[in-house]
Amino acid sequence: MSKKPRIQEYQEPAGGWGAALAAGAMLWEEGVLLKSGAALFFMNKPGGFKCPSCAWPDPPPHSDPLVFCENGAKALAWESTKKRATPGFFAQYSVTELARQSDYWLEQQGRITHPVRYDFASDHYIPVEWQEAFEMIGKELHALSHPNEAELYLSGRSSNESAFLYRGVFNQRDVQFLNEAEMRRRNLLQGDRVDVLTLASDGITRVVRCLAIVRYNVPDGSCAAYYPEANTLIPLHLYDRQSGTPAAKAVPVVLKRSVADSPNSRSAGAQP
């Protein structure tokens, strides 16, 4: 197992030679230094492909040779890694054993090479053919009485484009998802603009401004937004002590109507 990652204050520039070396080290670690190093020249370029880490804006046709950040290069390294989780891996570890591992360790095992299903008798994931996998999924979906009964998990291996497709939100990332009841409770309409502030005890103000309200079926008392747009809201000290993963999935926040609101603006403001 690789050494446990450390999260600490960093005072150096976010780019430059340090970022280039860190990206190169990640490509080397994943065994794709040459392959993905060449692919970086096509990332976020016309005729190339989008960064798998975030939605980098489309550059002009004759832009700089390299158009990505350090995290984008690392994301490409993870996507194109030579590491593989084969059927032999799942034969070696039971699901109970896998559940004891950290998220970081699981990520380091690489890409899954075959569809698998859970076998209760052995407590292992066992490989199945693609046709069988599609038939199992189709059977479960067809048995639902309403499409809203299906809950789809978008893997970190899935592209931003497919994530947008599932959510039905296109050509916009500066959005704040709320369900209809929460919108009524806070006197907000589709398209209204809100500022999102983190509730933290360290005295540091963290805010993302002017996100557009989008009606979406998220649970009561919660809201959702995209990263990296919402990364500013995550305090550095909030992370999992075992895996080192930042608390990107659960940060307490307050919503306030933005000063630069939409034409739907009314006198009543949004409530925390």
VOVEXDO-850243 format. One record per residue (C-alpha): residue number from 1; x negated, y, z. Coordinates in steps of 0.05 Angstrom, whole numbers. Last residue first. Layout:
N
NODE   num        x        y        z
NODE   NUM        X        Y        Z
...
This chain:
272
NODE   num        x        y        z
NODE   272      605      594      119
NODE   271      662      638       91
NODE   270      667      667       21
NODE   269      687      739       17
NODE   268      755      771       11
NODE   267      755      833      -33
NODE   266      762      795      -98
NODE   265      712      775     -151
NODE   264      739      737     -212
NODE   263      697      782     -258
NODE   262      636      746     -229
NODE   261      598      769     -167
NODE   260      533      808     -163
NODE   259      540      819      -88
NODE   258      543      743      -81
NODE   257      597      713      -38
NODE   256      566      676       20
NODE   255      554      601       27
NODE   254      518      574       88
NODE   253      470      515       86
NODE   252      450      451      124
NODE   251      400      410       82
NODE   250      414      339       61
NODE   249      388      307       -3
NODE   248      323      347      -11
NODE   247      298      329       58
NODE   246      227      322       33
NODE   245      199      250       26
NODE   244      140      237       72
NODE   243      157      163       73
NODE   242      156      150      147
NODE   241      167      219      178
NODE   240      222      238      129
NODE   239      218      312      114
NODE   238      242      378      143
NODE   237      179      417      161
NODE   236      173      450       93
NODE   235      243      480       97
NODE   234      285      463       35
NODE   233      327      521        8
NODE   232      275      543      -43
NODE   231      282      476      -78
NODE   230      353      496     -100
NODE   229      336      513     -173
NODE   228      287      455     -177
NODE   227      335      421     -166
NODE   226      409      423     -179
NODE   225      464      441     -131
NODE   224      514      406      -85
NODE   223      564      425      -32
NODE   222      589      393       32
NODE   221      645      402       83
NODE   220      693      360       44
NODE   219      660      309       -2
NODE   218      641      326      -74
NODE   217      692      323     -130
NODE   216      670      381     -173
NODE   215      696      451     -185
NODE   214      637      495     -207
NODE   213      619      558     -170
NODE   212      564      599     -204
NODE   211      500      609     -165
NODE   210      481      682     -152
NODE   209      425      677     -102
NODE   208      383      621      -73
NODE   207      364      637       -2
NODE   206      312      618       50
NODE   205      301      666      107
NODE   204      248      642      156
NODE   203      265      644      230
NODE   202      241      573      244
NODE   201      309      547      268
NODE   200      339      532      200
NODE   199      407      543      167
NODE   198      391      552       93
NODE   197      426      606       53
NODE   196      465      598      -12
NODE   195      488      661      -48
NODE   194      554      656      -86
NODE   193      581      674     -155
NODE   192      652      660     -177
NODE   191      656      617     -240
NODE   190      713      572     -216
NODE   189      749      609     -161
NODE   188      732      621      -88
NODE   187      777      637      -29
NODE   186      733      598       19
NODE   185      787      548       39
NODE   184      812      546      -33
NODE   183      743      529      -59
NODE   182      734      477       -3
NODE   181      799      443      -23
NODE   180      779      443      -97
NODE   179      712      409      -86
NODE   178      648      450      -89
NODE   177      588      447     -137
NODE   176      542      507     -139
NODE   175      513      524     -208
NODE   174      451      558     -237
NODE   173      440      499     -283
NODE   172      480      517     -345
NODE   171      483      492     -417
NODE   170      530      435     -401
NODE   169      567      409     -340
NODE   168      608      346     -350
NODE   167      578      312     -290
NODE   166      561      247     -325
NODE   165      534      283     -386
NODE   164      492      330     -344
NODE   163      458      270     -311
NODE   162      447      239     -380
NODE   161      411      301     -404
NODE   160      370      307     -340
NODE   159      340      239     -355
NODE   158      349      177     -312
NODE   157      290      145     -276
NODE   156      308      182     -212
NODE   155      370      140     -217
NODE   154      439      170     -225
NODE   153      486      132     -180
NODE   152      556      127     -209
NODE   151      617      124     -163
NODE   150      679       95     -196
NODE   149      746      106     -160
NODE   148      753      172     -198
NODE   147      765      132     -262
NODE   146      832      107     -234
NODE   145      862       38     -222
NODE   144      795        4     -223
NODE   143      791      -68     -250
NODE   142      764      -44     -317
NODE   141      703      -16     -282
NODE   140      688      -81     -246
NODE   139      695     -124     -308
NODE   138      653      -76     -349
NODE   137      596      -79     -299
NODE   136      596     -155     -298
NODE   135      601     -159     -374
NODE   134      543     -110     -382
NODE   133      499     -151     -335
NODE   132      517     -216     -370
NODE   131      499     -187     -438
NODE   130      433     -160     -410
NODE   129      412     -228     -384
NODE   128      405     -238     -310
NODE   127      347     -235     -261
NODE   126      356     -251     -187
NODE   125      356     -201     -130
NODE   124      344     -240      -66
NODE   123      384     -255       -3
NODE   122      382     -329      -23
NODE   121      456     -345      -14
NODE   120      481     -274      -25
NODE   119      449     -267      -94
NODE   118      444     -194     -115
NODE   117      441     -179     -189
NODE   116      382     -162     -234
NODE   115      371     -128     -301
NODE   114      300     -139     -324
NODE   113      235      -99     -327
NODE   112      243      -56     -265
NODE   111      193        2     -268
NODE   110      138       10     -218
NODE   109      122      -18     -149
NODE   108       99       50     -124
NODE   107      170       75     -118
NODE   106      186       20      -67
NODE   105      126       40      -25
NODE   104      147      113      -25
NODE   103      219       96       -7
NODE   102      191       60       54
NODE   101      196      -15       63
NODE   100      244      -50      112
NODE    99      299      -53       60
NODE    98      253      -93       15
NODE    97      246     -147       67
NODE    96      321     -153       75
NODE    95      328     -154       -1
NODE    94      281     -214       -3
NODE    93      211     -204      -31
NODE    92      171     -253      -73
NODE    91      226     -272     -122
NODE    90      240     -198     -133
NODE    89      167     -186     -152
NODE    88      166     -248     -197
NODE    87      227     -220     -234
NODE    86      181     -162     -254
NODE    85      171      -95     -220
NODE    84      122      -63     -267
NODE    83       66      -13     -260
NODE    82       41       15     -327
NODE    81       71       83     -310
NODE    80      107      123     -364
NODE    79      161      153     -320
NODE    78      115      163     -261
NODE    77       62      197     -303
NODE    76      115      240     -337
NODE    75      139      262     -268
NODE    74       67      279     -249
NODE    73       60      323     -311
NODE    72      125      358     -295
NODE    71      104      369     -222
NODE    70       40      403     -246
NODE    69       79      450     -292
NODE    68       94      445     -366
NODE    67       83      480     -433
NODE    66       15      460     -461
NODE    65       -5      482     -531
NODE    64       25      552     -521
NODE    63       87      568     -562
NODE    62       97      569     -636
NODE    61      170      545     -640
NODE    60      192      588     -582
NODE    59      200      552     -515
NODE    58      265      518     -494
NODE    57      275      527     -419
NODE    56      248      473     -373
NODE    55      305      430     -347
NODE    54      272      392     -290
NODE    53      229      330     -274
NODE    52      239      289     -338
NODE    51      209      347     -380
NODE    50      246      350     -445
NODE    49      221      315     -508
NODE    48      185      332     -572
NODE    47      212      359     -638
NODE    46      212      430     -610
NODE    45      167      427     -548
NODE    44      183      417     -475
NODE    43      133      359     -472
NODE    42       97      345     -537
NODE    41       26      362     -515
NODE    40       39      324     -451
NODE    39       46      260     -493
NODE    38      -29      259     -505
NODE    37      -43      256     -430
NODE    36       13      205     -425
NODE    35      -24      154     -467
NODE    34      -95      173     -448
NODE    33      -87      176     -372
NODE    32      -32      123     -368
NODE    31      -56       76     -313
NODE    30       -9      105     -259
NODE    29      -69      126     -216
NODE    28     -103      158     -276
NODE    27      -41      199     -294
NODE    26      -36      220     -221
NODE    25     -109      241     -219
NODE    24      -99      282     -283
NODE    23      -41      319     -252
NODE    22      -81      335     -189
NODE    21     -140      358     -231
NODE    20      -96      404     -273
NODE    19      -62      432     -210
NODE    18     -129      448     -179
NODE    17     -154      478     -244
NODE    16      -99      529     -247
NODE    15      -28      529     -220
NODE    14        9      536     -154
NODE    13      -47      580     -127
NODE    12      -77      560      -59
NODE    11      -44      571        9
NODE    10      -16      501       21
NODE     9       19      485       87
NODE     8       25      410      101
NODE     7       59      348       76
NODE     6       17      284       79
NODE     5       28      222       37
NODE     4       17      154       69
NODE     3      -42      117       39
NODE     2      -25       69      -17
NODE     1        0        0        0
